[in-house]
Amino acid sequence: MANLSKLIKNYKGDISKVYVNSCLVLSSRVKEDTPIEFGTAKQGWISDGAPNLFQNFTYSNNVEYIIPLEYNQHSPQAPSGMLRKNVRNWNSIVSEQARVNK
C-alpha cells in the first residue's frame, strides 16, 4: 500500500482517469473469471453506476449461489474465487493504469 500511496502522491496525470479505468479493469477481470455453466453468475455482476473518483464504486452480484461459487463450494472452475483474486491485485491494476494513462 505504501508504494501505491507514493505513486498517487507523485503522479502528474489525471488521477480520476486512473481510478475510473482501474475500476473498469477490475470489474472486467472479475466477470472474465466467473465460471460459466448457464451464464447466470457471469451476467449477474452489476455496478452502482459509472466509477467516480469522489464516490465508492460498488460491484456486486445477487445470484443466489455467488458466495459458494466464490469460495469454491459450487464449482471447481474458480478455485481462487473471482472477486477475491482480482481485489488482491488492485494495487498492480492501479499501477498499470497509472503507467498507461500518463
Secondary structure, 3 states (H helix, E strand, C coil): CHHHHHHHHHCCCCHHHHHHHHHHHHHHHHHHHCCCCCCHHHHCEEECCCCCCCCCCCEEECCCCHHHHHCCCCCCCCCCCCHHHHHCCHHHHHHHHHHHCC
